Amino acid sequence: MPFVLDNSIVMRWLFSNGSQDAVDYAIRIFEQLNQEDQIACVPAIWSLEVGNVIVRAEA
């Protein structure tokens, strides 16, 4: 079964910010996806969400 990947998890991988619990959770998700060779799916608006976060982070 595919795993639906949320933008907030990916942004934690990219920026490593947020609460320590949130960062630890994102790392656990990354490790789980690697260990189980799962397929990650993203919502149709995912690229817009990523772009928005990156633009706001650079401002």
Biopython code that builds the backbone (N, CA, C, O; Angstrom):
import numpy as np
from Bio.PDB.StructureBuilder import StructureBuilder

atoms = [
    (1, "MET", "N", (0.849, -1.177, 0.000)),
    (1, "MET", "CA", (0.000, 0.000, 0.000)),
    (1, "MET", "C", (0.893, 1.238, 0.000)),
    (1, "MET", "O", (1.834, 1.320, 0.790)),
    (2, "PRO", "N", (0.607, 2.207, -0.884)),
    (2, "PRO", "CA", (1.418, 3.439, -0.924)),
    (2, "PRO", "C", (1.236, 4.268, 0.341)),
    (2, "PRO", "O", (0.179, 4.255, 0.971)),
    (3, "PHE", "N", (2.268, 4.971, 0.684)),
    (3, "PHE", "CA", (2.260, 5.879, 1.827)),
    (3, "PHE", "C", (2.022, 7.284, 1.302)),
    (3, "PHE", "O", (2.736, 7.726, 0.402)),
    (4, "VAL", "N", (1.037, 8.001, 1.839)),
    (4, "VAL", "CA", (0.768, 9.379, 1.417)),
    (4, "VAL", "C", (1.657, 10.296, 2.239)),
    (4, "VAL", "O", (1.521, 10.396, 3.458)),
    (5, "LEU", "N", (2.562, 10.956, 1.550)),
    (5, "LEU", "CA", (3.570, 11.794, 2.189)),
    (5, "LEU", "C", (3.074, 13.229, 2.286)),
    (5, "LEU", "O", (2.699, 13.837, 1.283)),
    (6, "ASP", "N", (3.077, 13.755, 3.480)),
    (6, "ASP", "CA", (2.625, 15.117, 3.726)),
    (6, "ASP", "C", (3.789, 16.094, 3.544)),
    (6, "ASP", "O", (4.939, 15.764, 3.837)),
    (7, "ASN", "N", (3.483, 17.277, 3.066)),
    (7, "ASN", "CA", (4.503, 18.301, 2.834)),
    (7, "ASN", "C", (5.250, 18.675, 4.116)),
    (7, "ASN", "O", (6.445, 18.966, 4.066)),
    (8, "SER", "N", (4.575, 18.672, 5.245)),
    (8, "SER", "CA", (5.244, 19.067, 6.490)),
    (8, "SER", "C", (6.380, 18.116, 6.844)),
    (8, "SER", "O", (7.382, 18.542, 7.419)),
    (9, "ILE", "N", (6.241, 16.842, 6.513)),
    (9, "ILE", "CA", (7.309, 15.878, 6.765)),
    (9, "ILE", "C", (8.504, 16.174, 5.864)),
    (9, "ILE", "O", (9.644, 16.195, 6.328)),
    (10, "VAL", "N", (8.248, 16.399, 4.599)),
    (10, "VAL", "CA", (9.329, 16.676, 3.648)),
    (10, "VAL", "C", (10.062, 17.962, 4.013)),
    (10, "VAL", "O", (11.284, 18.034, 3.880)),
    (11, "MET", "N", (9.341, 18.968, 4.465)),
    (11, "MET", "CA", (9.990, 20.222, 4.842)),
    (11, "MET", "C", (10.849, 20.050, 6.093)),
    (11, "MET", "O", (11.854, 20.741, 6.256)),
    (12, "ARG", "N", (10.461, 19.138, 6.969)),
    (12, "ARG", "CA", (11.321, 18.831, 8.128)),
    (12, "ARG", "C", (12.616, 18.188, 7.652)),
    (12, "ARG", "O", (13.685, 18.452, 8.202)),
    (13, "TRP", "N", (12.521, 17.339, 6.622)),
    (13, "TRP", "CA", (13.746, 16.742, 6.060)),
    (13, "TRP", "C", (14.631, 17.816, 5.458)),
    (13, "TRP", "O", (15.854, 17.764, 5.592)),
    (14, "LEU", "N", (14.026, 18.783, 4.800)),
    (14, "LEU", "CA", (14.784, 19.825, 4.108)),
    (14, "LEU", "C", (15.391, 20.832, 5.079)),
    (14, "LEU", "O", (16.569, 21.171, 4.962)),
    (15, "PHE", "N", (14.607, 21.308, 6.027)),
    (15, "PHE", "CA", (15.053, 22.389, 6.905)),
    (15, "PHE", "C", (15.461, 21.946, 8.312)),
    (15, "PHE", "O", (16.131, 22.702, 9.016)),
    (16, "SER", "N", (15.079, 20.758, 8.730)),
    (16, "SER", "CA", (15.365, 20.244, 10.086)),
    (16, "SER", "C", (14.960, 21.230, 11.177)),
    (16, "SER", "O", (15.692, 21.428, 12.147)),
    (17, "ASN", "N", (13.795, 21.845, 11.014)),
    (17, "ASN", "CA", (13.334, 22.783, 12.032)),
    (17, "ASN", "C", (12.033, 22.287, 12.645)),
    (17, "ASN", "O", (11.476, 21.276, 12.216)),
    (18, "GLY", "N", (11.565, 22.997, 13.637)),
    (18, "GLY", "CA", (10.359, 22.604, 14.347)),
    (18, "GLY", "C", (10.723, 22.017, 15.693)),
    (18, "GLY", "O", (11.883, 22.030, 16.104)),
    (19, "SER", "N", (9.730, 21.513, 16.358)),
    (19, "SER", "CA", (9.995, 20.905, 17.665)),
    (19, "SER", "C", (10.820, 19.630, 17.480)),
    (19, "SER", "O", (10.826, 19.023, 16.409)),
    (20, "GLN", "N", (11.503, 19.248, 18.530)),
    (20, "GLN", "CA", (12.334, 18.044, 18.441)),
    (20, "GLN", "C", (11.485, 16.811, 18.172)),
    (20, "GLN", "O", (11.911, 15.902, 17.460)),
    (21, "ASP", "N", (10.284, 16.778, 18.743)),
    (21, "ASP", "CA", (9.384, 15.650, 18.493)),
    (21, "ASP", "C", (8.998, 15.566, 17.023)),
    (21, "ASP", "O", (8.953, 14.476, 16.453)),
    (22, "ALA", "N", (8.718, 16.719, 16.402)),
    (22, "ALA", "CA", (8.334, 16.742, 14.989)),
    (22, "ALA", "C", (9.497, 16.303, 14.092)),
    (22, "ALA", "O", (9.294, 15.564, 13.129)),
    (23, "VAL", "N", (10.697, 16.753, 14.404)),
    (23, "VAL", "CA", (11.876, 16.364, 13.629)),
    (23, "VAL", "C", (12.142, 14.873, 13.796)),
    (23, "VAL", "O", (12.441, 14.183, 12.822)),
    (24, "ASP", "N", (12.035, 14.378, 15.012)),
    (24, "ASP", "CA", (12.239, 12.953, 15.264)),
    (24, "ASP", "C", (11.214, 12.107, 14.511)),
    (24, "ASP", "O", (11.553, 11.057, 13.965)),
    (25, "TYR", "N", (9.967, 12.562, 14.482)),
    (25, "TYR", "CA", (8.921, 11.853, 13.748)),
    (25, "TYR", "C", (9.251, 11.809, 12.257)),
    (25, "TYR", "O", (9.114, 10.763, 11.623)),
    (26, "ALA", "N", (9.680, 12.925, 11.701)),
    (26, "ALA", "CA", (10.027, 12.974, 10.280)),
    (26, "ALA", "C", (11.182, 12.027, 9.967)),
    (26, "ALA", "O", (11.182, 11.369, 8.926)),
    (27, "ILE", "N", (12.144, 11.956, 10.842)),
    (27, "ILE", "CA", (13.278, 11.043, 10.647)),
    (27, "ILE", "C", (12.798, 9.591, 10.691)),
    (27, "ILE", "O", (13.234, 8.767, 9.888)),
    (28, "ARG", "N", (11.905, 9.281, 11.627)),
    (28, "ARG", "CA", (11.370, 7.912, 11.705)),
    (28, "ARG", "C", (10.611, 7.537, 10.445)),
    (28, "ARG", "O", (10.710, 6.404, 9.974)),
    (29, "ILE", "N", (9.853, 8.478, 9.896)),
    (29, "ILE", "CA", (9.125, 8.222, 8.645)),
    (29, "ILE", "C", (10.114, 7.959, 7.513)),
    (29, "ILE", "O", (9.922, 7.029, 6.729)),
    (30, "PHE", "N", (11.162, 8.761, 7.421)),
    (30, "PHE", "CA", (12.184, 8.583, 6.391)),
    (30, "PHE", "C", (12.821, 7.197, 6.511)),
    (30, "PHE", "O", (12.971, 6.492, 5.513)),
    (31, "GLU", "N", (13.187, 6.815, 7.709)),
    (31, "GLU", "CA", (13.811, 5.512, 7.920)),
    (31, "GLU", "C", (12.854, 4.370, 7.590)),
    (31, "GLU", "O", (13.261, 3.362, 7.013)),
    (32, "GLN", "N", (11.593, 4.526, 7.953)),
    (32, "GLN", "CA", (10.599, 3.490, 7.655)),
    (32, "GLN", "C", (10.411, 3.343, 6.148)),
    (32, "GLN", "O", (10.325, 2.225, 5.640)),
    (33, "LEU", "N", (10.348, 4.455, 5.438)),
    (33, "LEU", "CA", (10.189, 4.388, 3.987)),
    (33, "LEU", "C", (11.395, 3.708, 3.337)),
    (33, "LEU", "O", (11.235, 2.956, 2.376)),
    (34, "ASN", "N", (12.583, 3.961, 3.845)),
    (34, "ASN", "CA", (13.785, 3.336, 3.296)),
    (34, "ASN", "C", (13.849, 1.846, 3.604)),
    (34, "ASN", "O", (14.195, 1.053, 2.728)),
    (35, "GLN", "N", (13.528, 1.460, 4.808)),
    (35, "GLN", "CA", (13.640, 0.064, 5.218)),
    (35, "GLN", "C", (12.631, -0.835, 4.523)),
    (35, "GLN", "O", (12.948, -1.973, 4.175)),
    (36, "GLU", "N", (11.464, -0.354, 4.327)),
    (36, "GLU", "CA", (10.393, -1.192, 3.791)),
    (36, "GLU", "C", (10.234, -1.051, 2.285)),
    (36, "GLU", "O", (9.343, -1.671, 1.703)),
    (37, "ASP", "N", (11.073, -0.254, 1.644)),
    (37, "ASP", "CA", (10.974, -0.037, 0.196)),
    (37, "ASP", "C", (9.552, 0.295, -0.232)),
    (37, "ASP", "O", (9.058, -0.208, -1.240)),
    (38, "GLN", "N", (8.914, 1.138, 0.540)),
    (38, "GLN", "CA", (7.553, 1.550, 0.228)),
    (38, "GLN", "C", (7.558, 2.630, -0.838)),
    (38, "GLN", "O", (8.549, 3.332, -1.039)),
    (39, "ILE", "N", (6.451, 2.742, -1.499)),
    (39, "ILE", "CA", (6.246, 3.811, -2.471)),
    (39, "ILE", "C", (5.521, 4.946, -1.772)),
    (39, "ILE", "O", (4.489, 4.738, -1.134)),
    (40, "ALA", "N", (6.067, 6.149, -1.896)),
    (40, "ALA", "CA", (5.422, 7.324, -1.305)),
    (40, "ALA", "C", (4.671, 8.076, -2.396)),
    (40, "ALA", "O", (5.219, 8.358, -3.462)),
    (41, "CYS", "N", (3.431, 8.393, -2.120)),
    (41, "CYS", "CA", (2.611, 9.204, -3.014)),
    (41, "CYS", "C", (2.408, 10.562, -2.354)),
    (41, "CYS", "O", (2.460, 10.684, -1.130)),
    (42, "VAL", "N", (2.180, 11.568, -3.169)),
    (42, "VAL", "CA", (1.922, 12.901, -2.643)),
    (42, "VAL", "C", (0.616, 13.423, -3.232)),
    (42, "VAL", "O", (0.223, 13.010, -4.323)),
    (43, "PRO", "N", (-0.061, 14.328, -2.523)),
    (43, "PRO", "CA", (-1.283, 14.927, -3.059)),
    (43, "PRO", "C", (-0.990, 15.752, -4.315)),
    (43, "PRO", "O", (0.148, 16.164, -4.540)),
    (44, "ALA", "N", (-1.991, 15.985, -5.108)),
    (44, "ALA", "CA", (-1.832, 16.716, -6.368)),
    (44, "ALA", "C", (-1.284, 18.130, -6.156)),
    (44, "ALA", "O", (-0.595, 18.655, -7.031)),
    (45, "ILE", "N", (-1.572, 18.745, -5.028)),
    (45, "ILE", "CA", (-1.105, 20.121, -4.791)),
    (45, "ILE", "C", (0.245, 20.164, -4.085)),
    (45, "ILE", "O", (0.695, 21.234, -3.677)),
    (46, "TRP", "N", (0.890, 19.020, -3.939)),
    (46, "TRP", "CA", (2.144, 18.931, -3.182)),
    (46, "TRP", "C", (3.212, 19.879, -3.726)),
    (46, "TRP", "O", (3.867, 20.568, -2.943)),
    (47, "SER", "N", (3.401, 19.932, -5.027)),
    (47, "SER", "CA", (4.448, 20.802, -5.582)),
    (47, "SER", "C", (4.168, 22.270, -5.280)),
    (47, "SER", "O", (5.104, 23.041, -5.067)),
    (48, "LEU", "N", (2.903, 22.668, -5.258)),
    (48, "LEU", "CA", (2.563, 24.043, -4.899)),
    (48, "LEU", "C", (2.875, 24.319, -3.430)),
    (48, "LEU", "O", (3.363, 25.395, -3.084)),
    (49, "GLU", "N", (2.593, 23.351, -2.575)),
    (49, "GLU", "CA", (2.898, 23.509, -1.157)),
    (49, "GLU", "C", (4.408, 23.640, -0.932)),
    (49, "GLU", "O", (4.851, 24.490, -0.159)),
    (50, "VAL", "N", (5.189, 22.803, -1.604)),
    (50, "VAL", "CA", (6.649, 22.853, -1.483)),
    (50, "VAL", "C", (7.162, 24.208, -1.952)),
    (50, "VAL", "O", (7.954, 24.850, -1.263)),
    (51, "GLY", "N", (6.713, 24.636, -3.116)),
    (51, "GLY", "CA", (7.141, 25.934, -3.647)),
    (51, "GLY", "C", (6.802, 27.070, -2.711)),
    (51, "GLY", "O", (7.618, 27.969, -2.511)),
    (52, "ASN", "N", (5.616, 27.049, -2.134)),
    (52, "ASN", "CA", (5.197, 28.093, -1.218)),
    (52, "ASN", "C", (6.103, 28.150, 0.012)),
    (52, "ASN", "O", (6.503, 29.237, 0.430)),
    (53, "VAL", "N", (6.423, 27.016, 0.587)),
    (53, "VAL", "CA", (7.266, 26.979, 1.774)),
    (53, "VAL", "C", (8.673, 27.498, 1.447)),
    (53, "VAL", "O", (9.246, 28.278, 2.208)),
    (54, "ILE", "N", (9.213, 27.065, 0.330)),
    (54, "ILE", "CA", (10.577, 27.486, -0.037)),
    (54, "ILE", "C", (10.625, 28.981, -0.315)),
    (54, "ILE", "O", (11.563, 29.654, 0.114)),
    (55, "VAL", "N", (9.637, 29.515, -1.021)),
    (55, "VAL", "CA", (9.602, 30.958, -1.299)),
    (55, "VAL", "C", (9.490, 31.745, 0.003)),
    (55, "VAL", "O", (10.172, 32.754, 0.181)),
    (56, "ARG", "N", (8.643, 31.290, 0.900)),
    (56, "ARG", "CA", (8.468, 31.995, 2.179)),
    (56, "ARG", "C", (9.725, 31.903, 3.047)),
    (56, "ARG", "O", (10.037, 32.828, 3.796)),
    (57, "ALA", "N", (10.443, 30.779, 2.940)),
    (57, "ALA", "CA", (11.666, 30.608, 3.733)),
    (57, "ALA", "C", (12.775, 31.530, 3.243)),
    (57, "ALA", "O", (13.620, 31.950, 4.034)),
    (58, "GLU", "N", (12.785, 31.848, 1.972)),
    (58, "GLU", "CA", (13.814, 32.726, 1.427)),
    (58, "GLU", "C", (13.513, 34.194, 1.627)),
    (58, "GLU", "O", (14.400, 35.037, 1.494)),
    (59, "ALA", "N", (12.270, 34.507, 1.944)),
    (59, "ALA", "CA", (11.880, 35.924, 2.112)),
    (59, "ALA", "C", (12.384, 36.499, 3.414)),
    (59, "ALA", "O", (12.143, 37.671, 3.705)),
]
sb = StructureBuilder()
sb.init_structure("model")
sb.init_model(0)
sb.init_chain("A")
sb.init_seg("    ")
for serial, (resi, resn, name, xyz) in enumerate(atoms, 1):
    if name == "N":
        sb.init_residue(resn, " ", resi, " ")
    sb.init_atom(name, np.array(xyz, "f"), 0.0, 1.0, " ", f" {name:<3s}", serial, name[0])
structure = sb.get_structure()
